[in-house]
């Protein structure tokens, strides 16, 4: 399962690698994507026995109450959430939807 069980370790990884992701825009810095990565990390650790397809709709509905979301929308963050989910669960889908 998880590559890391500490958000700090994942934060370091994403801070270094976010620009290589297919959804990353040159106009957005790491802080823009960080809420998505953290949400995906938290969700993957909260639902370790579930698949993305089983939790995506719940995660989408809960995004607006997520404390770290800032001003971002689910549609803006969905790809980074999925990327972090895949990394934590061991599924590496480079090119998330």
SEFIZA-3560 file (N, C-alpha, C; in Angstrom, 3 decimals):
REM SEFIZA-3560
<numar><xx>0.836</xx><yy>-1.189</yy><zz>0.000</zz><atom>N</atom></numar>
<numar><xx>0.000</xx><yy>0.000</yy><zz>0.000</zz><atom>CA</atom></numar>
<numar><xx>0.872</xx><yy>1.240</yy><zz>0.000</zz><atom>C</atom></numar>
<numar><xx>0.646</xx><yy>2.161</yy><zz>0.883</zz><atom>N</atom></numar>
<numar><xx>1.220</xx><yy>3.506</yy><zz>0.807</zz><atom>CA</atom></numar>
<numar><xx>2.736</xx><yy>3.527</yy><zz>0.669</zz><atom>C</atom></numar>
<numar><xx>3.185</xx><yy>4.400</yy><zz>-0.218</zz><atom>N</atom></numar>
<numar><xx>4.615</xx><yy>4.657</yy><zz>-0.336</zz><atom>CA</atom></numar>
<numar><xx>5.105</xx><yy>5.334</yy><zz>0.935</zz><atom>C</atom></numar>
<numar><xx>4.238</xx><yy>6.080</yy><zz>1.537</zz><atom>N</atom></numar>
<numar><xx>4.562</xx><yy>6.805</yy><zz>2.761</zz><atom>CA</atom></numar>
<numar><xx>3.288</xx><yy>6.981</yy><zz>3.560</zz><atom>C</atom></numar>
<numar><xx>3.404</xx><yy>6.917</yy><zz>4.865</zz><atom>N</atom></numar>
<numar><xx>2.231</xx><yy>7.165</yy><zz>5.681</zz><atom>CA</atom></numar>
<numar><xx>2.296</xx><yy>8.551</yy><zz>6.331</zz><atom>C</atom></numar>
<numar><xx>3.243</xx><yy>9.339</yy><zz>5.885</zz><atom>N</atom></numar>
<numar><xx>3.377</xx><yy>10.700</yy><zz>6.416</zz><atom>CA</atom></numar>
<numar><xx>3.149</xx><yy>11.716</yy><zz>5.303</zz><atom>C</atom></numar>
<numar><xx>2.239</xx><yy>12.638</yy><zz>5.537</zz><atom>N</atom></numar>
<numar><xx>1.967</xx><yy>13.663</yy><zz>4.542</zz><atom>CA</atom></numar>
<numar><xx>3.225</xx><yy>14.455</yy><zz>4.205</zz><atom>C</atom></numar>
<numar><xx>4.069</xx><yy>14.708</yy><zz>5.185</zz><atom>N</atom></numar>
<numar><xx>5.272</xx><yy>15.505</yy><zz>4.944</zz><atom>CA</atom></numar>
<numar><xx>6.151</xx><yy>14.879</yy><zz>3.861</zz><atom>C</atom></numar>
<numar><xx>6.254</xx><yy>13.545</yy><zz>3.877</zz><atom>N</atom></numar>
<numar><xx>7.057</xx><yy>12.858</yy><zz>2.859</zz><atom>CA</atom></numar>
<numar><xx>6.423</xx><yy>13.003</yy><zz>1.480</zz><atom>C</atom></numar>
<numar><xx>5.115</xx><yy>12.847</yy><zz>1.416</zz><atom>N</atom></numar>
<numar><xx>4.413</xx><yy>13.000</yy><zz>0.144</zz><atom>CA</atom></numar>
<numar><xx>4.495</xx><yy>14.441</yy><zz>-0.350</zz><atom>C</atom></numar>
<numar><xx>4.362</xx><yy>15.377</yy><zz>0.563</zz><atom>N</atom></numar>
<numar><xx>4.447</xx><yy>16.788</yy><zz>0.202</zz><atom>CA</atom></numar>
<numar><xx>5.800</xx><yy>17.083</yy><zz>-0.455</zz><atom>C</atom></numar>
<numar><xx>6.862</xx><yy>16.533</yy><zz>0.109</zz><atom>N</atom></numar>
<numar><xx>8.189</xx><yy>16.720</yy><zz>-0.467</zz><atom>CA</atom></numar>
<numar><xx>8.254</xx><yy>16.128</yy><zz>-1.877</zz><atom>C</atom></numar>
<numar><xx>7.716</xx><yy>14.922</yy><zz>-2.049</zz><atom>N</atom></numar>
<numar><xx>7.708</xx><yy>14.292</yy><zz>-3.367</zz><atom>CA</atom></numar>
<numar><xx>6.965</xx><yy>15.161</yy><zz>-4.379</zz><atom>C</atom></numar>
<numar><xx>5.744</xx><yy>15.578</yy><zz>-4.040</zz><atom>N</atom></numar>
<numar><xx>4.938</xx><yy>16.339</yy><zz>-5.003</zz><atom>CA</atom></numar>
<numar><xx>5.526</xx><yy>17.714</yy><zz>-5.273</zz><atom>C</atom></numar>
<numar><xx>6.069</xx><yy>18.335</yy><zz>-4.260</zz><atom>N</atom></numar>
<numar><xx>6.685</xx><yy>19.656</yy><zz>-4.452</zz><atom>CA</atom></numar>
<numar><xx>7.798</xx><yy>19.570</yy><zz>-5.501</zz><atom>C</atom></numar>
<numar><xx>8.512</xx><yy>18.464</yy><zz>-5.504</zz><atom>N</atom></numar>
<numar><xx>9.609</xx><yy>18.256</yy><zz>-6.443</zz><atom>CA</atom></numar>
<numar><xx>9.124</xx><yy>17.816</yy><zz>-7.821</zz><atom>C</atom></numar>
<numar><xx>8.003</xx><yy>17.085</yy><zz>-7.877</zz><atom>N</atom></numar>
<numar><xx>7.593</xx><yy>16.422</yy><zz>-9.117</zz><atom>CA</atom></numar>
<numar><xx>6.325</xx><yy>16.944</yy><zz>-9.789</zz><atom>C</atom></numar>
<numar><xx>5.606</xx><yy>17.862</yy><zz>-9.180</zz><atom>N</atom></numar>
<numar><xx>4.304</xx><yy>18.238</yy><zz>-9.728</zz><atom>CA</atom></numar>
<numar><xx>4.384</xx><yy>18.782</yy><zz>-11.157</zz><atom>C</atom></numar>
<numar><xx>5.449</xx><yy>19.475</yy><zz>-11.495</zz><atom>N</atom></numar>
<numar><xx>5.555</xx><yy>20.064</yy><zz>-12.844</zz><atom>CA</atom></numar>
<numar><xx>5.654</xx><yy>19.016</yy><zz>-13.951</zz><atom>C</atom></numar>
<numar><xx>6.013</xx><yy>17.791</yy><zz>-13.600</zz><atom>N</atom></numar>
<numar><xx>6.127</xx><yy>16.730</yy><zz>-14.603</zz><atom>CA</atom></numar>
<numar><xx>4.788</xx><yy>16.072</yy><zz>-14.906</zz><atom>C</atom></numar>
<numar><xx>3.750</xx><yy>16.433</yy><zz>-14.188</zz><atom>N</atom></numar>
<numar><xx>2.451</xx><yy>15.798</yy><zz>-14.348</zz><atom>CA</atom></numar>
<numar><xx>1.728</xx><yy>16.400</yy><zz>-15.545</zz><atom>C</atom></numar>
<numar><xx>1.000</xx><yy>15.585</yy><zz>-16.298</zz><atom>N</atom></numar>
<numar><xx>0.359</xx><yy>16.062</yy><zz>-17.533</zz><atom>CA</atom></numar>
<numar><xx>-0.702</xx><yy>17.141</yy><zz>-17.319</zz><atom>C</atom></numar>
<numar><xx>-1.268</xx><yy>17.227</yy><zz>-16.148</zz><atom>N</atom></numar>
<numar><xx>-2.313</xx><yy>18.221</yy><zz>-15.865</zz><atom>CA</atom></numar>
<numar><xx>-1.732</xx><yy>19.527</yy><zz>-15.322</zz><atom>C</atom></numar>
<numar><xx>-0.460</xx><yy>19.539</yy><zz>-14.968</zz><atom>N</atom></numar>
<numar><xx>0.153</xx><yy>20.729</yy><zz>-14.357</zz><atom>CA</atom></numar>
<numar><xx>0.282</xx><yy>21.848</yy><zz>-15.386</zz><atom>C</atom></numar>
<numar><xx>-0.208</xx><yy>22.987</yy><zz>-15.008</zz><atom>N</atom></numar>
<numar><xx>-0.151</xx><yy>24.162</yy><zz>-15.867</zz><atom>CA</atom></numar>
<numar><xx>1.029</xx><yy>25.030</yy><zz>-15.455</zz><atom>C</atom></numar>
<numar><xx>1.713</xx><yy>25.572</yy><zz>-16.423</zz><atom>N</atom></numar>
<numar><xx>2.852</xx><yy>26.447</yy><zz>-16.128</zz><atom>CA</atom></numar>
<numar><xx>2.424</xx><yy>27.684</yy><zz>-15.345</zz><atom>C</atom></numar>
<numar><xx>1.151</xx><yy>28.035</yy><zz>-15.427</zz><atom>N</atom></numar>
<numar><xx>0.676</xx><yy>29.231</yy><zz>-14.723</zz><atom>CA</atom></numar>
<numar><xx>0.318</xx><yy>28.961</yy><zz>-13.260</zz><atom>C</atom></numar>
<numar><xx>0.367</xx><yy>27.701</yy><zz>-12.839</zz><atom>N</atom></numar>
<numar><xx>0.046</xx><yy>27.367</yy><zz>-11.444</zz><atom>CA</atom></numar>
<numar><xx>1.270</xx><yy>26.845</yy><zz>-10.723</zz><atom>C</atom></numar>
<numar><xx>1.489</xx><yy>27.340</yy><zz>-9.508</zz><atom>N</atom></numar>
<numar><xx>2.615</xx><yy>26.869</yy><zz>-8.716</zz><atom>CA</atom></numar>
<numar><xx>2.185</xx><yy>25.675</yy><zz>-7.862</zz><atom>C</atom></numar>
<numar><xx>3.111</xx><yy>25.147</yy><zz>-7.106</zz><atom>N</atom></numar>
<numar><xx>2.825</xx><yy>23.960</yy><zz>-6.300</zz><atom>CA</atom></numar>
<numar><xx>1.673</xx><yy>24.193</yy><zz>-5.335</zz><atom>C</atom></numar>
<numar><xx>1.600</xx><yy>25.359</yy><zz>-4.745</zz><atom>N</atom></numar>
<numar><xx>0.569</xx><yy>25.632</yy><zz>-3.759</zz><atom>CA</atom></numar>
<numar><xx>-0.838</xx><yy>25.484</yy><zz>-4.343</zz><atom>C</atom></numar>
<numar><xx>-0.976</xx><yy>25.680</yy><zz>-5.644</zz><atom>N</atom></numar>
<numar><xx>-2.276</xx><yy>25.484</yy><zz>-6.287</zz><atom>CA</atom></numar>
<numar><xx>-2.689</xx><yy>24.007</yy><zz>-6.235</zz><atom>C</atom></numar>
<numar><xx>-1.757</xx><yy>23.103</yy><zz>-6.494</zz><atom>N</atom></numar>
<numar><xx>-2.058</xx><yy>21.668</yy><zz>-6.553</zz><atom>CA</atom></numar>
<numar><xx>-1.982</xx><yy>20.959</yy><zz>-5.204</zz><atom>C</atom></numar>
<numar><xx>-1.300</xx><yy>21.547</yy><zz>-4.250</zz><atom>N</atom></numar>
<numar><xx>-1.096</xx><yy>20.895</yy><zz>-2.961</zz><atom>CA</atom></numar>
<numar><xx>-2.391</xx><yy>20.404</yy><zz>-2.305</zz><atom>C</atom></numar>
<numar><xx>-3.488</xx><yy>21.180</yy><zz>-2.313</zz><atom>N</atom></numar>
<numar><xx>-4.708</xx><yy>20.657</yy><zz>-1.688</zz><atom>CA</atom></numar>
<numar><xx>-5.191</xx><yy>19.354</yy><zz>-2.323</zz><atom>C</atom></numar>
<numar><xx>-5.064</xx><yy>19.243</yy><zz>-3.626</zz><atom>N</atom></numar>
<numar><xx>-5.470</xx><yy>18.008</yy><zz>-4.303</zz><atom>CA</atom></numar>
<numar><xx>-4.613</xx><yy>16.833</yy><zz>-3.900</zz><atom>C</atom></numar>
<numar><xx>-3.306</xx><yy>17.052</yy><zz>-3.836</zz><atom>N</atom></numar>
<numar><xx>-2.411</xx><yy>15.978</yy><zz>-3.428</zz><atom>CA</atom></numar>
<numar><xx>-2.702</xx><yy>15.541</yy><zz>-1.996</zz><atom>C</atom></numar>
<numar><xx>-2.925</xx><yy>16.500</yy><zz>-1.153</zz><atom>N</atom></numar>
<numar><xx>-3.190</xx><yy>16.145</yy><zz>0.248</zz><atom>CA</atom></numar>
<numar><xx>-4.523</xx><yy>15.421</yy><zz>0.396</zz><atom>C</atom></numar>
<numar><xx>-5.519</xx><yy>15.862</yy><zz>-0.336</zz><atom>N</atom></numar>
<numar><xx>-6.835</xx><yy>15.214</yy><zz>-0.284</zz><atom>CA</atom></numar>
<numar><xx>-6.735</xx><yy>13.775</yy><zz>-0.788</zz><atom>C</atom></numar>
<numar><xx>-6.016</xx><yy>13.566</yy><zz>-1.881</zz><atom>N</atom></numar>
<numar><xx>-5.826</xx><yy>12.219</yy><zz>-2.404</zz><atom>CA</atom></numar>
<numar><xx>-5.057</xx><yy>11.341</yy><zz>-1.438</zz><atom>C</atom></numar>
<numar><xx>-4.029</xx><yy>11.902</yy><zz>-0.828</zz><atom>N</atom></numar>
<numar><xx>-3.245</xx><yy>11.185</yy><zz>0.176</zz><atom>CA</atom></numar>
<numar><xx>-4.124</xx><yy>10.793</yy><zz>1.358</zz><atom>C</atom></numar>
<numar><xx>-4.863</xx><yy>11.765</yy><zz>1.883</zz><atom>N</atom></numar>
<numar><xx>-5.743</xx><yy>11.497</yy><zz>3.030</zz><atom>CA</atom></numar>
<numar><xx>-6.795</xx><yy>10.442</yy><zz>2.685</zz><atom>C</atom></numar>
<numar><xx>-7.408</xx><yy>10.577</yy><zz>1.515</zz><atom>N</atom></numar>
<numar><xx>-8.477</xx><yy>9.653</yy><zz>1.111</zz><atom>CA</atom></numar>
<numar><xx>-7.945</xx><yy>8.235</yy><zz>0.923</zz><atom>C</atom></numar>
<numar><xx>-6.791</xx><yy>8.101</yy><zz>0.302</zz><atom>N</atom></numar>
<numar><xx>-6.215</xx><yy>6.767</yy><zz>0.079</zz><atom>CA</atom></numar>
<numar><xx>-5.894</xx><yy>6.079</yy><zz>1.405</zz><atom>C</atom></numar>
<numar><xx>-5.479</xx><yy>6.853</yy><zz>2.372</zz><atom>N</atom></numar>
<numar><xx>-5.199</xx><yy>6.279</yy><zz>3.687</zz><atom>CA</atom></numar>
<numar><xx>-6.483</xx><yy>6.017</yy><zz>4.475</zz><atom>C</atom></numar>
<numar><xx>-7.518</xx><yy>6.770</yy><zz>4.215</zz><atom>N</atom></numar>
<numar><xx>-8.804</xx><yy>6.595</yy><zz>4.891</zz><atom>CA</atom></numar>
<numar><xx>-9.580</xx><yy>5.402</yy><zz>4.323</zz><atom>C</atom></numar>
<numar><xx>-9.429</xx><yy>5.139</yy><zz>3.025</zz><atom>N</atom></numar>
<numar><xx>-10.161</xx><yy>4.057</yy><zz>2.358</zz><atom>CA</atom></numar>
<numar><xx>-9.194</xx><yy>3.075</yy><zz>1.693</zz><atom>C</atom></numar>
<numar><xx>-8.358</xx><yy>2.402</yy><zz>2.459</zz><atom>N</atom></numar>
<numar><xx>-7.309</xx><yy>1.570</yy><zz>1.866</zz><atom>CA</atom></numar>
<numar><xx>-7.817</xx><yy>0.361</yy><zz>1.077</zz><atom>C</atom></numar>
<numar><xx>-9.017</xx><yy>-0.080</yy><zz>1.360</zz><atom>N</atom></numar>
<numar><xx>-9.542</xx><yy>-1.270</yy><zz>0.688</zz><atom>CA</atom></numar>
<numar><xx>-10.540</xx><yy>-0.941</yy><zz>-0.411</zz><atom>C</atom></numar>
<numar><xx>-10.619</xx><yy>0.319</yy><zz>-0.785</zz><atom>N</atom></numar>
<numar><xx>-11.568</xx><yy>0.741</yy><zz>-1.822</zz><atom>CA</atom></numar>
<numar><xx>-10.811</xx><yy>1.115</yy><zz>-3.093</zz><atom>C</atom></numar>
<numar><xx>-11.513</xx><yy>1.026</yy><zz>-4.201</zz><atom>N</atom></numar>
<numar><xx>-10.933</xx><yy>1.478</yy><zz>-5.464</zz><atom>CA</atom></numar>
<numar><xx>-11.319</xx><yy>2.931</yy><zz>-5.694</zz><atom>C</atom></numar>
<numar><xx>-10.615</xx><yy>3.577</yy><zz>-6.601</zz><atom>N</atom></numar>
<numar><xx>-10.939</xx><yy>4.957</yy><zz>-6.964</zz><atom>CA</atom></numar>
<numar><xx>-12.388</xx><yy>5.066</yy><zz>-7.409</zz><atom>C</atom></numar>
<numar><xx>-12.831</xx><yy>4.138</yy><zz>-8.226</zz><atom>N</atom></numar>
<numar><xx>-14.202</xx><yy>4.186</yy><zz>-8.728</zz><atom>CA</atom></numar>
<numar><xx>-15.232</xx><yy>4.094</yy><zz>-7.612</zz><atom>C</atom></numar>
<numar><xx>-14.885</xx><yy>3.423</yy><zz>-6.535</zz><atom>N</atom></numar>
<numar><xx>-15.799</xx><yy>3.310</yy><zz>-5.395</zz><atom>CA</atom></numar>
<numar><xx>-15.887</xx><yy>4.600</yy><zz>-4.584</zz><atom>C</atom></numar>
<numar><xx>-14.844</xx><yy>5.397</yy><zz>-4.590</zz><atom>N</atom></numar>
<numar><xx>-14.825</xx><yy>6.582</yy><zz>-3.725</zz><atom>CA</atom></numar>
<numar><xx>-14.912</xx><yy>7.914</yy><zz>-4.456</zz><atom>C</atom></numar>
<numar><xx>-14.717</xx><yy>7.924</yy><zz>-5.750</zz><atom>N</atom></numar>
<numar><xx>-14.642</xx><yy>9.194</yy><zz>-6.475</zz><atom>CA</atom></numar>
<numar><xx>-15.863</xx><yy>10.084</yy><zz>-6.250</zz><atom>C</atom></numar>
<numar><xx>-17.049</xx><yy>9.540</yy><zz>-6.346</zz><atom>N</atom></numar>
<numar><xx>-18.229</xx><yy>10.395</yy><zz>-6.190</zz><atom>CA</atom></numar>
<numar><xx>-18.321</xx><yy>10.965</yy><zz>-4.770</zz><atom>C</atom></numar>
<numar><xx>-17.950</xx><yy>10.182</yy><zz>-3.763</zz><atom>N</atom></numar>
<numar><xx>-17.942</xx><yy>10.698</yy><zz>-2.388</zz><atom>CA</atom></numar>
<numar><xx>-16.894</xx><yy>11.792</yy><zz>-2.216</zz><atom>C</atom></numar>
<numar><xx>-15.735</xx><yy>11.573</yy><zz>-2.804</zz><atom>N</atom></numar>
<numar><xx>-14.677</xx><yy>12.585</yy><zz>-2.703</zz><atom>CA</atom></numar>
<numar><xx>-15.097</xx><yy>13.873</yy><zz>-3.394</zz><atom>C</atom></numar>
<numar><xx>-15.737</xx><yy>13.742</yy><zz>-4.532</zz><atom>N</atom></numar>
<numar><xx>-16.219</xx><yy>14.908</yy><zz>-5.262</zz><atom>CA</atom></numar>
<numar><xx>-17.228</xx><yy>15.696</yy><zz>-4.418</zz><atom>C</atom></numar>
<numar><xx>-18.179</xx><yy>14.993</yy><zz>-3.836</zz><atom>N</atom></numar>
<numar><xx>-19.199</xx><yy>15.656</yy><zz>-3.010</zz><atom>CA</atom></numar>
<numar><xx>-18.594</xx><yy>16.306</yy><zz>-1.771</zz><atom>C</atom></numar>
<numar><xx>-17.554</xx><yy>15.700</yy><zz>-1.224</zz><atom>N</atom></numar>
<numar><xx>-16.962</xx><yy>16.206</yy><zz>0.021</zz><atom>CA</atom></numar>
<numar><xx>-15.912</xx><yy>17.295</yy><zz>-0.194</zz><atom>C</atom></numar>
<numar><xx>-15.511</xx><yy>17.527</yy><zz>-1.437</zz><atom>N</atom></numar>
<numar><xx>-14.438</xx><yy>18.483</yy><zz>-1.701</zz><atom>CA</atom></numar>
<numar><xx>-14.712</xx><yy>19.857</yy><zz>-1.093</zz><atom>C</atom></numar>
<numar><xx>-15.923</xx><yy>20.353</yy><zz>-1.220</zz><atom>N</atom></numar>
<numar><xx>-16.222</xx><yy>21.708</yy><zz>-0.751</zz><atom>CA</atom></numar>
<numar><xx>-16.173</xx><yy>21.856</yy><zz>0.764</zz><atom>C</atom></numar>
<numar><xx>-16.101</xx><yy>20.755</yy><zz>1.492</zz><atom>N</atom></numar>
<numar><xx>-15.966</xx><yy>20.837</yy><zz>2.945</zz><atom>CA</atom></numar>
<numar><xx>-14.561</xx><yy>20.458</yy><zz>3.414</zz><atom>C</atom></numar>
<numar><xx>-13.680</xx><yy>20.153</yy><zz>2.469</zz><atom>N</atom></numar>
<numar><xx>-12.316</xx><yy>19.779</yy><zz>2.827</zz><atom>CA</atom></numar>
<numar><xx>-11.563</xx><yy>21.007</yy><zz>3.332</zz><atom>C</atom></numar>
<numar><xx>-11.018</xx><yy>20.916</yy><zz>4.520</zz><atom>N</atom></numar>
<numar><xx>-10.417</xx><yy>22.081</yy><zz>5.179</zz><atom>CA</atom></numar>
<numar><xx>-9.212</xx><yy>22.679</yy><zz>4.454</zz><atom>C</atom></numar>
<numar><xx>-8.512</xx><yy>21.899</yy><zz>3.657</zz><atom>N</atom></numar>
<numar><xx>-7.299</xx><yy>22.392</yy><zz>2.997</zz><atom>CA</atom></numar>
<numar><xx>-7.525</xx><yy>22.816</yy><zz>1.549</zz><atom>C</atom></numar>
<numar><xx>-8.762</xx><yy>22.861</yy><zz>1.082</zz><atom>N</atom></numar>
<numar><xx>-9.029</xx><yy>23.051</yy><zz>-0.349</zz><atom>CA</atom></numar>
<numar><xx>-8.737</xx><yy>24.451</yy><zz>-0.872</zz><atom>C</atom></numar>
<numar><xx>-8.671</xx><yy>25.432</yy><zz>0.003</zz><atom>N</atom></numar>
<numar><xx>-8.472</xx><yy>26.808</yy><zz>-0.453</zz><atom>CA</atom></numar>
<numar><xx>-9.652</xx><yy>27.238</yy><zz>-1.303</zz><atom>C</atom></numar>
<numar><xx>-9.385</xx><yy>27.867</yy><zz>-2.429</zz><atom>N</atom></numar>
<numar><xx>-10.457</xx><yy>28.354</yy><zz>-3.300</zz><atom>CA</atom></numar>
<numar><xx>-10.640</xx><yy>27.477</yy><zz>-4.537</zz><atom>C</atom></numar>
<numar><xx>-9.980</xx><yy>26.347</yy><zz>-4.564</zz><atom>N</atom></numar>
<numar><xx>-10.029</xx><yy>25.486</yy><zz>-5.744</zz><atom>CA</atom></numar>
<numar><xx>-11.335</xx><yy>24.690</yy><zz>-5.809</zz><atom>C</atom></numar>
<numar><xx>-11.671</xx><yy>24.270</yy><zz>-7.012</zz><atom>N</atom></numar>
<numar><xx>-12.858</xx><yy>23.453</yy><zz>-7.244</zz><atom>CA</atom></numar>
<numar><xx>-12.448</xx><yy>21.995</yy><zz>-7.443</zz><atom>C</atom></numar>
<numar><xx>-13.415</xx><yy>21.106</yy><zz>-7.341</zz><atom>N</atom></numar>
<numar><xx>-13.151</xx><yy>19.695</yy><zz>-7.576</zz><atom>CA</atom></numar>
<numar><xx>-12.607</xx><yy>19.478</yy><zz>-8.985</zz><atom>C</atom></numar>
<numar><xx>-13.216</xx><yy>20.133</yy><zz>-9.960</zz><atom>N</atom></numar>
<numar><xx>-12.768</xx><yy>19.938</yy><zz>-11.343</zz><atom>CA</atom></numar>
<numar><xx>-11.319</xx><yy>20.372</yy><zz>-11.527</zz><atom>C</atom></numar>
<numar><xx>-10.897</xx><yy>21.413</yy><zz>-10.838</zz><atom>N</atom></numar>
<numar><xx>-9.502</xx><yy>21.860</yy><zz>-10.926</zz><atom>CA</atom></numar>
<numar><xx>-8.542</xx><yy>20.873</yy><zz>-10.258</zz><atom>C</atom></numar>
<numar><xx>-9.004</xx><yy>20.185</yy><zz>-9.244</zz><atom>N</atom></numar>
<numar><xx>-8.130</xx><yy>19.344</yy><zz>-8.426</zz><atom>CA</atom></numar>
<numar><xx>-8.262</xx><yy>17.854</yy><zz>-8.679</zz><atom>C</atom></numar>
<numar><xx>-9.284</xx><yy>17.436</yy><zz>-9.383</zz><atom>N</atom></numar>
<numar><xx>-9.562</xx><yy>16.010</yy><zz>-9.545</zz><atom>CA</atom></numar>
<numar><xx>-8.344</xx><yy>15.217</yy><zz>-10.025</zz><atom>C</atom></numar>
<numar><xx>-7.627</xx><yy>15.716</yy><zz>-11.005</zz><atom>N</atom></numar>
<numar><xx>-6.472</xx><yy>14.981</yy><zz>-11.538</zz><atom>CA</atom></numar>
<numar><xx>-5.362</xx><yy>14.851</yy><zz>-10.498</zz><atom>C</atom></numar>
<numar><xx>-5.117</xx><yy>15.892</yy><zz>-9.723</zz><atom>N</atom></numar>
<numar><xx>-4.062</xx><yy>15.801</yy><zz>-8.705</zz><atom>CA</atom></numar>
<numar><xx>-4.495</xx><yy>14.901</yy><zz>-7.551</zz><atom>C</atom></numar>
<numar><xx>-5.785</xx><yy>14.933</yy><zz>-7.217</zz><atom>N</atom></numar>
<numar><xx>-6.303</xx><yy>14.027</yy><zz>-6.184</zz><atom>CA</atom></numar>
<numar><xx>-6.089</xx><yy>12.581</yy><zz>-6.629</zz><atom>C</atom></numar>
<numar><xx>-6.470</xx><yy>12.300</yy><zz>-7.869</zz><atom>N</atom></numar>
<numar><xx>-6.325</xx><yy>10.940</yy><zz>-8.404</zz><atom>CA</atom></numar>
<numar><xx>-4.857</xx><yy>10.533</yy><zz>-8.475</zz><atom>C</atom></numar>
<numar><xx>-4.005</xx><yy>11.440</yy><zz>-8.848</zz><atom>N</atom></numar>
<numar><xx>-2.581</xx><yy>11.150</yy><zz>-8.939</zz><atom>CA</atom></numar>
<numar><xx>-2.029</xx><yy>10.755</yy><zz>-7.566</zz><atom>C</atom></numar>
<numar><xx>-2.371</xx><yy>11.527</yy><zz>-6.553</zz><atom>N</atom></numar>
<numar><xx>-1.903</xx><yy>11.218</yy><zz>-5.199</zz><atom>CA</atom></numar>
<numar><xx>-2.510</xx><yy>9.907</yy><zz>-4.711</zz><atom>C</atom></numar>
<numar><xx>-3.790</xx><yy>9.689</yy><zz>-5.000</zz><atom>N</atom></numar>
<numar><xx>-4.456</xx><yy>8.430</yy><zz>-4.631</zz><atom>CA</atom></numar>
<numar><xx>-3.693</xx><yy>7.252</yy><zz>-5.242</zz><atom>C</atom></numar>
<numar><xx>-3.419</xx><yy>7.349</yy><zz>-6.526</zz><atom>N</atom></numar>
<numar><xx>-2.724</xx><yy>6.266</yy><zz>-7.222</zz><atom>CA</atom></numar>
<numar><xx>-1.332</xx><yy>6.030</yy><zz>-6.651</zz><atom>C</atom></numar>
<numar><xx>-0.646</xx><yy>7.098</yy><zz>-6.309</zz><atom>N</atom></numar>
<numar><xx>0.697</xx><yy>6.949</yy><zz>-5.740</zz><atom>CA</atom></numar>
<numar><xx>0.633</xx><yy>6.243</yy><zz>-4.391</zz><atom>C</atom></numar>
<numar><xx>-0.273</xx><yy>6.641</yy><zz>-3.535</zz><atom>N</atom></numar>
<numar><xx>-0.382</xx><yy>6.045</yy><zz>-2.204</zz><atom>CA</atom></numar>
<numar><xx>-0.829</xx><yy>4.586</yy><zz>-2.285</zz><atom>C</atom></numar>
<numar><xx>-1.751</xx><yy>4.291</yy><zz>-3.182</zz><atom>N</atom></numar>
<numar><xx>-2.267</xx><yy>2.927</yy><zz>-3.281</zz><atom>CA</atom></numar>
<numar><xx>-1.395</xx><yy>2.032</yy><zz>-4.145</zz><atom>C</atom></numar>
<numar><xx>-0.357</xx><yy>2.611</yy><zz>-4.755</zz><atom>N</atom></numar>
<numar><xx>0.548</xx><yy>1.814</yy><zz>-5.556</zz><atom>CA</atom></numar>
<numar><xx>0.149</xx><yy>1.681</yy><zz>-7.016</zz><atom>C</atom></numar>
<numar><xx>-0.862</xx><yy>2.436</yy><zz>-7.420</zz><atom>N</atom></numar>
<numar><xx>-1.302</xx><yy>2.443</yy><zz>-8.829</zz><atom>CA</atom></numar>
<numar><xx>-0.777</xx><yy>3.720</yy><zz>-9.458</zz><atom>C</atom></numar>
<numar><xx>0.129</xx><yy>3.609</yy><zz>-10.378</zz><atom>N</atom></numar>
<numar><xx>0.764</xx><yy>4.794</yy><zz>-10.951</zz><atom>CA</atom></numar>
<numar><xx>0.200</xx><yy>5.066</yy><zz>-12.333</zz><atom>C</atom></numar>
<numar><xx>-0.828</xx><yy>5.865</yy><zz>-12.397</zz><atom>N</atom></numar>
<numar><xx>-1.510</xx><yy>6.197</yy><zz>-13.638</zz><atom>CA</atom></numar>
<numar><xx>-1.013</xx><yy>7.536</yy><zz>-14.180</zz><atom>C</atom></numar>
<numar><xx>0.166</xx><yy>7.649</yy><zz>-14.576</zz><atom>N</atom></numar>
<numar><xx>0.643</xx><yy>8.926</yy><zz>-15.144</zz><atom>CA</atom></numar>
<numar><xx>-0.308</xx><yy>9.313</yy><zz>-16.260</zz><atom>C</atom></numar>
<numar><xx>-0.772</xx><yy>10.537</yy><zz>-16.221</zz><atom>N</atom></numar>
<numar><xx>-1.741</xx><yy>10.984</yy><zz>-17.209</zz><atom>CA</atom></numar>
<numar><xx>-3.156</xx><yy>10.854</yy><zz>-16.674</zz><atom>C</atom></numar>
<numar><xx>-3.337</xx><yy>11.154</yy><zz>-15.402</zz><atom>N</atom></numar>
<numar><xx>-4.658</xx><yy>11.048</yy><zz>-14.780</zz><atom>CA</atom></numar>
<numar><xx>-5.698</xx><yy>11.827</yy><zz>-15.562</zz><atom>C</atom></numar>
<numar><xx>-6.894</xx><yy>11.342</yy><zz>-15.486</zz><atom>N</atom></numar>
<numar><xx>-8.013</xx><yy>11.974</yy><zz>-16.207</zz><atom>CA</atom></numar>
<numar><xx>-8.197</xx><yy>13.411</yy><zz>-15.821</zz><atom>C</atom></numar>
//
